[in-house]
């Protein structure tokens, strides 16, 4: 599975419904994505991949594609 696919599965679990995503999807595109859910998603990504995602870098990721790329970079530097 790809990072974007894993992210889609995490979103499906967090929102308890089917969530279709693309590289251009933003938090504003997903109903119910608030700051609490945002933190939950980041924690789940960190746990899944055994990485730490700095808040400043997460805040710079405006799309799911950018978030997936950030996760990929962090995995590569482990």
N, C-alpha and C positions, 0 to 999 in steps of 0.2 A: 504494500500500500504506500502511496505517496504521502508527503507531509500534508498536502492539501486534503487528501482523502482522510487522513487521521484527524485533521482539524474539523472536517465535515462531521465525522463520527462524534467528536467531542461536542460540537454544537448541537447535534441531534440529542445527545444525552442531557446537556445543560438545559435545553429548551423543551425537552420531552415531546419533540415533534420532528417531522422531516424538515430539514433545512438544506436547500440546494445552494451551493456556493460556486463562485468563480474566482479567478484571480483578482477581479476588480470589485468584488463584494466588499462593502464597508459595514461597520457596525450599524450605521443609520439604515441600512437596507434590511436589517433583521429586527422584526417587531419584538420588543422585550429586552433588547440588548442595552442594559444599563451598566452603571459602574460596578455594581455587585457582580453581575454576570461576567463582566470584563475580567475582574480579578479571578473569578472562578476558572475561566477559560485559560488564563495565563498559568495559574497554578497547575491545572491539569496537563498543559503542554510541558511544563517544567518536570512534572513527575513522570510523564510518559517517556521523555527523552533524557532524563537525568541531567538537565542543563539549568542554568540560571539566566533569566531574561531580565536585564536591567530595565527599570521603569523608563528611563530616558529613551532607550532604544525602542521599547514597546510603544511609547507615545508617538514616536516618529513613523511607525508603521500605520498607514492610513487605510490600507486595503488588506484583505486576507492574503493576497499574493505577497505583499511586503512582509507580513507577519510570518508566512511560510518561509520566505527567503531568510529572515532573521533566524528562525529556528535552524534552518539548514547551515547557516554560518556558525552558529553556536555549536552544533553537532560536530562540524568539521574542525573546530579548534579545541576539542576535548582531547 
